[in-house]
């Protein structure tokens, strides 16, 4: 049963203003993001057959491969270039970023985002077998040189692609195998090179850090290239856009060079589960959430001062905030076209509802309960959303304060094979969504129990005459 005394005109107007702030600020924030490319149109974003946005950009020397076949190569060198790294950011130096990649790949055509399986040497993580953009299997660690070459082999048998490595070209060890269901009879097989942006974390404000990307390039040198079950003609071209930076234009363009049985291939980009240039997405669309949160907390806490705590009143406050969240978040994500699942919309509605119950309880307990509600929820939510505090402190706040509940809006996933700034200011919460909601629910429950006991202790006692 709900309490009708909460739904007075002033409170309804305040809740409506909260909803409007989410929609209006979300639309303004997303429309202000400049997605133009110069010169010409932006290249298409790689999307898998399942609709996931991924990275898929590399230089590819390839030929046709039938339903049965293999490619075997010997990698004798892997070098690279890193532009303007720390500490001085004033020179271009030789080197490889940890997840630079060069090796061999089987791919379902040249469309960015199409299926693949690859066996590669990486900058710092040894040999890896990767497929499906998310799957990563470790092979033998270490590097490569003319005195310590690596033999790599990919074998296709129908929809199954198996990667094997060898230290001498005689004794082989299987690294991994992938089932790429529904592969066509003819796919592309060949050599590739790619290198993701280097990552520098620059300290700002009170110890917060922001990520800065740097152009990098990887170069692999191969010989002993043997292909079975394939056509004769090699084609050299990029998957995705390449040779657009000044370094590539004027110094070392990406590409493949074949001479006397030796193939040298260079490239930049990445093949992995996260987009190279992440879209702010739902995070930008929900800029107005903090304004709505302030309004809801103040309204709920002031109601707690005006009406003694009762479970039915708490349920009414929570339900009103939940509906406000569902309508506003659902509307802004639909209007801005930002993809987000039911979990994000429903989860944020539940989080706002729990925050309202928390504030209602604090208002019943304390004269300035609204201020404490803002301190517990809005302050940690705000200071961790921007690179203000050191990452460990921001993560701690989002583990122990009620703001942990807003982990429900996280849609990104942390991948060990992708070097990125996995911090709250970049949209990564330290707890999974369900654990964050549990922390918020725990806070709301404890405060509600305390407010209920206080209300019970101060209830009027009738006396028999």
Secondary structure, 3 states (H helix, E strand, C coil): CCCHHHCCHHHHHHHHHHHHHHHHHHHHHHHCCCCCCCCCCCCCCCECCCCCECEECEEEEEEEEEEEEEEEEEEEEEEEEEECCCCCCCCEEECCCCCCEEEEEEECCCCCCCCEEEEEEECCCCEEEEECCCEEEECCCCCCECCECEEEEEEEECCEEEEEEECCCCCEEEEEEEECCCCCCCEEEEEEEECCCEEEEEEECEEEEEEEEECEEEEEEEEEEEEEEECCCCEEEEECCCCCCHHHHHCCCCEEEEECCEEEEEECCCEECCCCCCCCHHHHHCCCHHHHHHHHHHHHHHHHHHCCCCHHHHHHHHHHHHHHHHHHHHHHHHHHCCCCCHHHHHHHHHHHHHHHHHHHHHHHHCCCHHHHHHHHHHHHHHHHHCCCECHHHHHHHHHHCHHHHHHHHCCCCCCCCCCCCCCHHHCCCCCCHHHHHHHHHHHHHHHHHHHHHHHHHCCCCCCCC
